[in-house]
Amino acid sequence: MDIRQLAAFHKVATLLSFSKAATELKYAQSSVTSQIKGLEMSLGVDLFDRLGGRIQLTEAGQRLLPYAEQMLALAGEARGATVGSGDPSGVLTIGSMESITSYRMPPLLEFFHHRYPALHIVLRPSLCAETCHALRQGMFDMGFLMEAETQHPGVQTEVLGSEPLTVVAAPDHPLTQLPKVTTEELRRTQVISAEAGCAYRELFEAELNDGTGEALPFLEFGTIESIKRGVAAGLGISLLPTTCVQDTLDSGVLVKLDWDIPFEVFTQLAWRRGKNLTREMRVFTDQSIRFLAEEYAR
């Protein structure tokens, strides 16, 4: 077996698609098929079951996968240690939700831009469940999550910190006149939120729906900026990460409602469980902890 065969096997095994693997590897599909057949011949076993238009790993393929990951990781380390200065290079594909990308990551991205110019970080907008799925399928190298749970099937995480949340309203909203806002009062108020699948939105929705026997309508806006503008225009209230609304709170455009939030979410850096971290992934993990975990600890 050789590295190209292992790389083709690993990509097909994670995507479960010869055509998608060929696209990502920038090979012709026939070339990927040939690489897999050559690997199967050298090992004397079938690595994939072909079931009509679908494929799945055989038992032999499942046993080979972790070894293929280790060998590919070692090959990458050897190449990096041999060909030059050893600075991280290549492409890292990171899945992240808007609140983290726009409000938490700029200092981290600036550091990588200046310190490791040969490392190209590609950010993909993705909600938490989508990020976990993409990590398990090998479509993302790493991802950021913001959830109450810190254990995820098939995914390893590093908790960076508890993400503060704030309920906001326009300054002239009736609830701003109350010294303390109750859950019942929030149930009678129009809520503007991110799309379904956002963890803190789902926790907020579950809290407001608890015991009512009916799903309360939420106005879904596409971006955090549009949510903030909608709240400022008096269309409703919203629950958002504090870091996303701090500027509008400081300027008086929005006002914090005094409601005791009964849940907590944690920002986490995630990767596929069992995956050997490349040098680039280790550097990204170390610097994420340095820039983000330290910020949460303040």
C-alpha positions as a Markdown table, in Angstrom:
| # | Residue | x | y | z |
|---|---|---|---|---|
| 1 | Met | 0.0 | 0.0 | 0.0 |
| 2 | Asp | 1.2 | 3.6 | -0.6 |
| 3 | Ile | 0.2 | 7.0 | 0.7 |
| 4 | Arg | -2.0 | 7.9 | -2.2 |
| 5 | Gln | -4.0 | 4.7 | -1.8 |
| 6 | Leu | -4.4 | 5.4 | 1.9 |
| 7 | Ala | -5.4 | 9.0 | 1.2 |
| 8 | Ala | -8.0 | 7.9 | -1.3 |
| 9 | Phe | -9.3 | 5.2 | 1.1 |
| 10 | His | -9.5 | 7.7 | 4.0 |
| 11 | Lys | -11.4 | 10.2 | 2.0 |
| 12 | Val | -13.9 | 7.7 | 0.6 |
| 13 | Ala | -14.3 | 6.2 | 4.1 |
| 14 | Thr | -15.2 | 9.5 | 5.7 |
| 15 | Leu | -17.4 | 10.8 | 2.9 |
| 16 | Leu | -18.8 | 7.3 | 1.9 |
| 17 | Ser | -18.8 | 8.5 | -1.7 |
| 18 | Phe | -16.3 | 7.9 | -4.5 |
| 19 | Ser | -17.5 | 11.0 | -6.4 |
| 20 | Lys | -17.3 | 13.4 | -3.5 |
| 21 | Ala | -13.9 | 12.0 | -2.6 |
| 22 | Ala | -12.7 | 12.5 | -6.1 |
| 23 | Thr | -13.9 | 16.1 | -6.1 |
| 24 | Glu | -12.1 | 16.9 | -2.8 |
| 25 | Leu | -8.9 | 15.1 | -3.9 |
| 26 | Lys | -9.1 | 16.8 | -7.3 |
| 27 | Tyr | -8.8 | 13.3 | -9.0 |
| 28 | Ala | -10.9 | 11.7 | -11.7 |
| 29 | Gln | -13.4 | 9.3 | -10.1 |
| 30 | Ser | -11.8 | 6.4 | -12.1 |
| 31 | Ser | -8.5 | 7.3 | -10.5 |
| 32 | Val | -10.0 | 7.0 | -7.0 |
| 33 | Thr | -11.7 | 3.7 | -7.8 |
| 34 | Ser | -8.3 | 2.4 | -9.2 |
| 35 | Gln | -6.5 | 3.5 | -6.0 |
| 36 | Ile | -9.1 | 1.6 | -3.8 |
| 37 | Lys | -9.0 | -1.5 | -5.9 |
| 38 | Gly | -5.1 | -1.5 | -5.8 |
| 39 | Leu | -5.3 | -1.2 | -2.0 |
| 40 | Glu | -7.8 | -4.0 | -1.7 |
| 41 | Met | -5.7 | -6.2 | -3.9 |
| 42 | Ser | -2.5 | -5.5 | -1.9 |
| 43 | Leu | -4.4 | -6.4 | 1.3 |
| 44 | Gly | -6.4 | -9.3 | -0.1 |
| 45 | Val | -9.7 | -8.0 | 1.4 |
| 46 | Asp | -12.7 | -5.9 | 0.3 |
| 47 | Leu | -12.7 | -2.6 | 2.1 |
| 48 | Phe | -16.2 | -1.4 | 0.9 |
| 49 | Asp | -19.5 | -3.0 | 0.4 |
| 50 | Arg | -21.2 | -1.7 | -2.8 |
| 51 | Leu | -24.9 | -1.6 | -2.2 |
| 52 | Gly | -26.6 | -0.2 | -5.3 |
| 53 | Gly | -25.8 | 3.5 | -5.3 |
| 54 | Arg | -24.5 | 3.4 | -1.7 |
| 55 | Ile | -21.3 | 2.2 | -0.1 |
| 56 | Gln | -20.3 | 1.3 | 3.4 |
| 57 | Leu | -17.1 | 0.1 | 5.1 |
| 58 | Thr | -16.6 | -3.6 | 5.6 |
| 59 | Glu | -15.3 | -4.9 | 8.9 |
| 60 | Ala | -11.8 | -4.9 | 7.4 |
| 61 | Gly | -12.3 | -1.3 | 6.2 |
| 62 | Gln | -13.4 | -0.3 | 9.7 |
| 63 | Arg | -10.2 | -1.9 | 11.2 |
| 64 | Leu | -8.0 | -0.2 | 8.6 |
| 65 | Leu | -9.4 | 3.3 | 9.0 |
| 66 | Pro | -7.7 | 4.3 | 12.3 |
| 67 | Tyr | -4.3 | 3.0 | 11.0 |
| 68 | Ala | -4.8 | 4.9 | 7.8 |
| 69 | Glu | -5.3 | 8.1 | 9.8 |
| 70 | Gln | -2.2 | 7.5 | 11.9 |
| 71 | Met | -0.1 | 6.8 | 8.8 |
| 72 | Leu | -1.3 | 9.9 | 7.0 |
| 73 | Ala | -0.7 | 12.0 | 10.0 |
| 74 | Leu | 2.8 | 10.7 | 10.4 |
| 75 | Ala | 3.5 | 11.3 | 6.7 |
| 76 | Gly | 2.3 | 14.9 | 7.1 |
| 77 | Glu | 4.6 | 15.4 | 10.1 |
| 78 | Ala | 7.6 | 13.8 | 8.2 |
| 79 | Arg | 7.0 | 16.0 | 5.2 |
| 80 | Gly | 6.7 | 19.2 | 7.3 |
| 81 | Ala | 9.9 | 18.3 | 9.3 |
| 82 | Thr | 11.8 | 17.6 | 6.1 |
| 83 | Val | 10.9 | 20.2 | 3.5 |
| 84 | Gly | 11.3 | 23.5 | 5.2 |
| 85 | Ser | 11.1 | 25.6 | 8.3 |
| 86 | Gly | 8.3 | 23.4 | 9.8 |
| 87 | Asp | 5.8 | 26.3 | 10.0 |
| 88 | Pro | 2.2 | 25.1 | 9.7 |
| 89 | Ser | 0.9 | 25.3 | 6.1 |
| 90 | Gly | -1.9 | 24.1 | 3.9 |
| 91 | Val | -5.7 | 24.4 | 4.5 |
| 92 | Leu | -7.8 | 24.0 | 7.7 |
| 93 | Thr | -11.5 | 23.9 | 7.2 |
| 94 | Ile | -13.3 | 25.2 | 10.3 |
| 95 | Gly | -17.1 | 25.0 | 10.9 |
| 96 | Ser | -18.4 | 27.8 | 13.1 |
| 97 | Met | -21.6 | 29.7 | 14.0 |
| 98 | Glu | -22.0 | 33.4 | 13.3 |
| 99 | Ser | -21.7 | 34.6 | 16.9 |
| 100 | Ile | -18.3 | 32.9 | 17.3 |
| 101 | Thr | -17.0 | 33.8 | 13.9 |
| 102 | Ser | -17.9 | 37.5 | 14.0 |
| 103 | Tyr | -17.5 | 38.3 | 17.7 |
| 104 | Arg | -14.9 | 35.9 | 19.1 |
| 105 | Met | -12.5 | 34.9 | 16.4 |
| 106 | Pro | -11.2 | 38.1 | 14.8 |
| 107 | Pro | -8.1 | 38.4 | 17.2 |
| 108 | Leu | -7.4 | 34.7 | 16.6 |
| 109 | Leu | -7.6 | 35.0 | 12.8 |
| 110 | Glu | -5.5 | 38.1 | 12.9 |
| 111 | Phe | -2.8 | 36.2 | 14.8 |
| 112 | Phe | -2.8 | 33.4 | 12.2 |
| 113 | His | -2.7 | 35.8 | 9.3 |
| 114 | His | 0.5 | 37.4 | 10.6 |
| 115 | Arg | 2.2 | 34.5 | 12.4 |
| 116 | Tyr | 1.4 | 31.6 | 10.0 |
| 117 | Pro | 0.7 | 33.1 | 6.5 |
| 118 | Ala | 1.2 | 29.7 | 4.8 |
| 119 | Leu | -1.8 | 28.3 | 6.8 |
| 120 | His | -5.0 | 29.1 | 5.1 |
| 121 | Ile | -8.0 | 29.0 | 7.4 |
| 122 | Val | -11.4 | 28.4 | 5.7 |
| 123 | Leu | -14.5 | 29.2 | 7.8 |
| 124 | Arg | -17.7 | 27.5 | 7.0 |
| 125 | Pro | -21.0 | 28.8 | 8.5 |
| 126 | Ser | -22.6 | 25.9 | 10.4 |
| 127 | Leu | -24.9 | 25.3 | 13.3 |
| 128 | Cys | -23.8 | 22.9 | 16.1 |
| 129 | Ala | -25.6 | 19.8 | 14.9 |
| 130 | Glu | -24.4 | 20.4 | 11.3 |
| 131 | Thr | -20.8 | 20.9 | 12.6 |
| 132 | Cys | -20.8 | 17.7 | 14.5 |
| 133 | His | -22.1 | 15.8 | 11.5 |
| 134 | Ala | -19.5 | 17.4 | 9.2 |
| 135 | Leu | -16.7 | 16.5 | 11.7 |
| 136 | Arg | -17.8 | 12.9 | 11.8 |
| 137 | Gln | -17.9 | 12.7 | 8.0 |
| 138 | Gly | -14.5 | 14.3 | 7.6 |
| 139 | Met | -15.9 | 17.4 | 5.8 |
| 140 | Phe | -14.5 | 19.8 | 8.5 |
| 141 | Asp | -11.1 | 19.5 | 10.1 |
| 142 | Met | -12.3 | 21.3 | 13.3 |
| 143 | Gly | -15.3 | 23.2 | 14.5 |
| 144 | Phe | -16.7 | 25.5 | 17.1 |
| 145 | Leu | -19.8 | 24.6 | 19.1 |
| 146 | Met | -22.0 | 26.5 | 21.5 |
| 147 | Glu | -24.1 | 24.1 | 23.4 |
| 148 | Ala | -25.2 | 23.1 | 26.9 |
| 149 | Glu | -23.9 | 19.6 | 26.3 |
| 150 | Thr | -20.1 | 19.0 | 26.2 |
| 151 | Gln | -20.2 | 15.3 | 25.2 |
| 152 | His | -21.1 | 14.5 | 21.6 |
| 153 | Pro | -21.1 | 11.1 | 19.9 |
| 154 | Gly | -18.1 | 10.6 | 17.7 |
| 155 | Val | -16.7 | 14.1 | 18.5 |
| 156 | Gln | -13.9 | 15.2 | 20.9 |
| 157 | Thr | -14.2 | 18.7 | 22.4 |
| 158 | Glu | -12.1 | 21.2 | 24.4 |
| 159 | Val | -14.4 | 23.5 | 26.4 |
| 160 | Leu | -13.2 | 27.0 | 26.0 |
| 161 | Gly | -15.6 | 28.6 | 28.5 |
| 162 | Ser | -19.2 | 29.4 | 29.5 |
| 163 | Glu | -20.8 | 31.8 | 27.0 |
| 164 | Pro | -22.7 | 34.6 | 28.8 |
| 165 | Leu | -26.2 | 35.2 | 27.4 |
| 166 | Thr | -28.4 | 38.3 | 27.7 |
| 167 | Val | -32.1 | 39.0 | 27.0 |
| 168 | Val | -32.4 | 42.4 | 25.2 |
| 169 | Ala | -35.2 | 44.8 | 24.2 |
| 170 | Ala | -35.6 | 48.3 | 22.8 |
| 171 | Pro | -35.4 | 51.0 | 25.4 |
| 172 | Asp | -39.1 | 51.8 | 25.2 |
| 173 | His | -40.3 | 48.2 | 25.4 |
| 174 | Pro | -42.8 | 47.7 | 28.2 |
| 175 | Leu | -40.7 | 45.0 | 29.9 |
| 176 | Thr | -37.9 | 47.5 | 30.5 |
| 177 | Gln | -40.0 | 49.2 | 33.1 |
| 178 | Leu | -40.1 | 46.1 | 35.3 |
| 179 | Pro | -37.4 | 45.7 | 38.0 |
| 180 | Lys | -37.6 | 41.9 | 37.4 |
| 181 | Val | -38.9 | 40.0 | 34.4 |
| 182 | Thr | -40.6 | 36.6 | 34.9 |
| 183 | Thr | -40.8 | 33.7 | 32.5 |
| 184 | Glu | -44.6 | 34.2 | 32.3 |
| 185 | Glu | -44.1 | 37.8 | 31.1 |
| 186 | Leu | -41.7 | 36.6 | 28.5 |
| 187 | Arg | -44.2 | 34.1 | 27.2 |
| 188 | Arg | -46.6 | 36.9 | 26.4 |
| 189 | Thr | -44.0 | 38.8 | 24.4 |
| 190 | Gln | -42.9 | 38.4 | 20.8 |
| 191 | Val | -39.5 | 36.8 | 20.5 |
| 192 | Ile | -37.0 | 37.3 | 17.7 |
| 193 | Ser | -34.5 | 34.5 | 17.3 |
| 194 | Ala | -31.9 | 32.8 | 15.1 |
| 195 | Glu | -33.0 | 29.9 | 13.0 |
| 196 | Ala | -34.0 | 26.5 | 14.5 |
| 197 | Gly | -30.9 | 24.4 | 15.3 |
| 198 | Cys | -29.2 | 27.2 | 17.4 |
| 199 | Ala | -28.6 | 25.7 | 20.8 |
| 200 | Tyr | -29.4 | 28.7 | 23.0 |
| 201 | Arg | -32.5 | 29.5 | 20.9 |
| 202 | Glu | -33.8 | 25.9 | 21.5 |
| 203 | Leu | -33.1 | 26.1 | 25.2 |
| 204 | Phe | -34.9 | 29.5 | 25.4 |
| 205 | Glu | -37.8 | 28.2 | 23.4 |
| 206 | Ala | -38.1 | 25.1 | 25.6 |
| 207 | Glu | -38.1 | 27.2 | 28.7 |
| 208 | Leu | -40.9 | 29.5 | 27.4 |
| 209 | Asn | -42.9 | 26.5 | 26.2 |
| 210 | Asp | -42.6 | 24.5 | 29.4 |
| 211 | Gly | -46.0 | 23.7 | 30.8 |
| 212 | Thr | -47.9 | 25.7 | 28.2 |
| 213 | Gly | -48.8 | 22.8 | 26.0 |
| 214 | Glu | -48.3 | 24.8 | 22.9 |
| 215 | Ala | -45.3 | 26.0 | 20.8 |
| 216 | Leu | -44.9 | 29.8 | 21.0 |
| 217 | Pro | -44.3 | 31.5 | 17.7 |
| 218 | Phe | -40.8 | 32.9 | 17.2 |
| 219 | Leu | -39.8 | 35.4 | 14.6 |
| 220 | Glu | -36.8 | 34.0 | 12.8 |
| 221 | Phe | -34.3 | 36.4 | 11.4 |
| 222 | Gly | -31.3 | 35.3 | 9.4 |
| 223 | Thr | -28.4 | 37.0 | 11.1 |
| 224 | Ile | -27.5 | 38.5 | 14.4 |
| 225 | Glu | -27.3 | 42.0 | 13.0 |
| 226 | Ser | -30.8 | 41.7 | 11.6 |
| 227 | Ile | -32.0 | 40.4 | 15.0 |
| 228 | Lys | -30.5 | 43.3 | 16.8 |
| 229 | Arg | -32.1 | 45.8 | 14.3 |
| 230 | Gly | -35.4 | 44.1 | 14.7 |
| 231 | Val | -35.2 | 44.3 | 18.5 |
| 232 | Ala | -34.2 | 48.0 | 18.3 |
| 233 | Ala | -37.2 | 48.7 | 16.0 |
| 234 | Gly | -39.5 | 47.3 | 18.7 |
| 235 | Leu | -40.5 | 44.1 | 16.9 |
| 236 | Gly | -39.7 | 42.0 | 19.9 |
| 237 | Ile | -37.1 | 40.8 | 22.4 |
| 238 | Ser | -34.3 | 38.4 | 21.9 |
| 239 | Leu | -31.8 | 36.2 | 23.7 |
| 240 | Leu | -28.3 | 36.5 | 22.3 |
| 241 | Pro | -24.7 | 35.9 | 23.5 |
| 242 | Thr | -23.6 | 39.0 | 25.5 |
| 243 | Thr | -20.6 | 39.5 | 23.3 |
| 244 | Cys | -22.9 | 40.0 | 20.3 |
| 245 | Val | -24.9 | 42.8 | 21.9 |
| 246 | Gln | -22.4 | 44.5 | 24.2 |
| 247 | Asp | -21.9 | 47.4 | 21.7 |
| 248 | Thr | -25.6 | 48.1 | 21.5 |
| 249 | Leu | -26.0 | 47.9 | 25.3 |
| 250 | Asp | -23.1 | 50.3 | 25.8 |
| 251 | Ser | -24.6 | 52.8 | 23.3 |
| 252 | Gly | -28.1 | 52.5 | 24.7 |
| 253 | Val | -29.6 | 51.2 | 21.5 |
| 254 | Leu | -30.7 | 48.1 | 23.4 |
| 255 | Val | -31.4 | 47.4 | 27.0 |
| 256 | Lys | -30.8 | 44.3 | 29.1 |
| 257 | Leu | -33.9 | 42.7 | 30.6 |
| 258 | Asp | -33.5 | 41.4 | 34.2 |
| 259 | Trp | -34.5 | 37.7 | 33.7 |
| 260 | Asp | -32.7 | 34.9 | 35.5 |
| 261 | Ile | -31.5 | 32.6 | 32.7 |
| 262 | Pro | -32.0 | 29.1 | 33.9 |
| 263 | Phe | -29.5 | 27.4 | 31.5 |
| 264 | Glu | -25.9 | 27.7 | 30.4 |
| 265 | Val | -24.1 | 27.1 | 27.1 |
| 266 | Phe | -20.4 | 26.4 | 26.6 |
| 267 | Thr | -18.2 | 27.4 | 23.6 |
| 268 | Gln | -16.2 | 24.4 | 22.6 |
| 269 | Leu | -13.5 | 23.5 | 20.0 |
| 270 | Ala | -14.3 | 20.1 | 18.4 |
| 271 | Trp | -12.8 | 17.5 | 16.1 |
| 272 | Arg | -13.6 | 13.9 | 15.2 |
| 273 | Arg | -13.0 | 11.5 | 18.0 |
| 274 | Gly | -10.0 | 9.2 | 17.4 |
| 275 | Lys | -8.5 | 11.5 | 14.8 |
| 276 | Asn | -4.8 | 12.1 | 15.1 |
| 277 | Leu | -4.3 | 15.9 | 15.2 |
| 278 | Thr | -2.0 | 17.2 | 12.5 |
| 279 | Arg | 0.6 | 19.8 | 13.4 |
| 280 | Glu | -1.7 | 22.5 | 11.9 |
| 281 | Met | -4.7 | 21.3 | 14.0 |
| 282 | Arg | -2.5 | 21.2 | 17.2 |
| 283 | Val | -1.4 | 24.8 | 16.5 |
| 284 | Phe | -4.9 | 25.9 | 16.0 |
| 285 | Thr | -6.1 | 24.2 | 19.2 |
| 286 | Asp | -3.3 | 25.7 | 21.2 |
| 287 | Gln | -3.9 | 29.2 | 19.9 |
| 288 | Ser | -7.7 | 28.9 | 20.3 |
| 289 | Ile | -7.2 | 28.0 | 23.9 |
| 290 | Arg | -4.7 | 30.9 | 24.3 |
| 291 | Phe | -7.0 | 33.6 | 22.7 |
| 292 | Leu | -10.5 | 32.4 | 23.6 |
| 293 | Ala | -10.2 | 30.4 | 26.8 |
| 294 | Glu | -8.2 | 33.2 | 28.4 |
| 295 | Glu | -10.9 | 35.7 | 27.3 |
| 296 | Tyr | -13.7 | 33.6 | 28.9 |
| 297 | Ala | -11.7 | 33.3 | 32.1 |
| 298 | Arg | -11.6 | 37.1 | 32.6 |
